[in-house]
Amino acid sequence: MANQQDTLFQQVMREHGGMLMRVAASFERDRHERNDLMQDIMLGLWQSLPSFRGEASLKTFVLAIAHRRCASHVMQATRAPRHEELDEEWACSQPSPEVRVGLSQQQEKLLAAVRELPVGQRQLVLLALEGMQYSEIAKLLDITESNVGVRLNRAKTALKAMMEK
């Protein structure tokens, strides 16, 4: 059983690891906190994989766990005062080589704008950007498909305004 869980976990990380990193990055700017959040997401996946029954796609299952962990992370962060220390990335006005390779300036601006959205809109945008259908998003968030469309349209309008600044 543990061997099957190891194999499934490794498959999930191969297929969806990049997506999970993007989800974590959209909820947490600080790289140390982001790494902690990613570890929490991975732990949640590890613990939840045995309960996967195939009622939804594996991608939907993985995103549901990631979004629950990210929402918990945001709730915990709002309760505790946030102290950010200066690090090497802040000392330099240019993005680090790691960031330059991974993201263009437009992607960085979009990610910053997504981070500014309220959590509910942020979840919708991220799920849509990951290619999920309205029906899948509706099921995941327990809202109607038309509500997904309305909320997503509002989020897009807000993002457009932020991107034009």
N, C-alpha and C positions, 0 to 999 in steps of 0.2 A: 504494500500500500504506500509506504513512504517513498519507495523508488518511483512509483507512478506519479506521486505528487511532485517529486523532484523533476521528473521529465516534463510534466505539464507546466510547472512553474518556469522552467527554462524555456519552454516553447512560448509561453506568454511573454516573457521578457524579451525574447528574440523578436517576436512579431509586434509587440506593443510597447516595448521599452522607450522608444523615441516619443511616442504619443504620451506616455506617462510623464516623461521629462518635460514635455511642453505644458502639460496640465499643471505640474508642480511649479514650473517657472511662471505660469500665469497667476499663480496665487502667492508666490513668494519671491521677492526681489533679492533678498540677502542670500548669498550662495550657501552659507553654512546652514541657515534655516531651511533653504531649499533642499539641501542634501538630507537633512533630518526629515523633512516632509516626504521626500522620495523613499527613505528607509521605512517610514511609517506606512506609506502606500504599499510597498513591497511586503511588509509584514502582514498587512491586511489581506493582500492577495494570497499569501502563503496560508494564512489561517482559513480563508474562505474558499479556496479552490476545492476542497473535498465536498463542499455543499453545492457546487455547480451542477445543475440538473439539465442544462441545455434548453431551458424554456425560452431563453433569449440567446443571441449570438455571444460568443466568448468576448468579443470586443465590447459589447454592451455591458456584460457582467463586469469586465475589468474597469470600464469607465465609471460604472455605478460605485464600485468600491473606491476608486480614486477620488471621485467627487465627494463622497461621504467623508473620506479622510481629510480632504482639502477644506471642506466646510467646517469640520471639527477644528482644524488648524486655525482657521480664520476666527472662529468663536473664542478659542483659547487666547489668540493673539490680542483680541480686543479687550480681554479681561486684564491682561498684564501690560504694564508700560513697556514701550519699545525703546531700546537703546541700541543705536547702530554705531559701531566703531568704524573709524576710517580704515580702509585697507588699501592694498596696492592698486586695485581697480579705480578707486576714487582719486588717488594721487595723480593719475595720468588722465589728461583730457580726452585721449583717444581710447576706444574700446580695446580690451585685451585681445591678444591674438586668437584666443579661444572664441571670443565673441565675434570677432571679425570673420572668422571662418564659418561659424554657424549661422550668423544672422546678417542680413543686409541692413542698411540704415532704415529702410522702409519697414522691415520686419520688427526692428527694435521700437520704432515709433508705434506700430500697431500693438505690439505686446504691452508697451507702457499705457496705451489708451485702453486696452482690454483690462489691465490691472485697475484702472480708475473706475470701471463700471461697477455698479452694485453687484453683489455676489450672485443674485438670481439671474441678472442679465449676462454676467460673465460666464456662468455655467452654460447658458443657452448658446452663446457665441462659440465657446470652446467645443461643445458637442457638435454644433453645425460645422465648424472648421475641421473637425475630425471625420466628417463625411456621414454623420448619422442622419437618418431620415426623420422628418417631423414625427412620424408615428413612433419611432424608437425613442426620440427625445421625450415625447409626451408620456410614454409608458415609464421611462426612467424617472422623470420628475413628478409623475402622478398628476398631470394636467392634461387638458384637451389639446388636440392637434391645432385647433384654431387659436387657442391661447398661446401655443408655441409660436405660431405665425405672428400674432400681435406683439408679443413680448420681444421676439427676435427682430421685428421691424423697428421697434422702439430702440433696441440695443444698436442696431445698424445706424439709425439716425444719430444717436449719441456718439457712436464711433466716428461717423463721418464728420461731425462737428469738431471732435477732438483732433482728427487727422488734418483738418484744414487750418488749425491754429499755427 
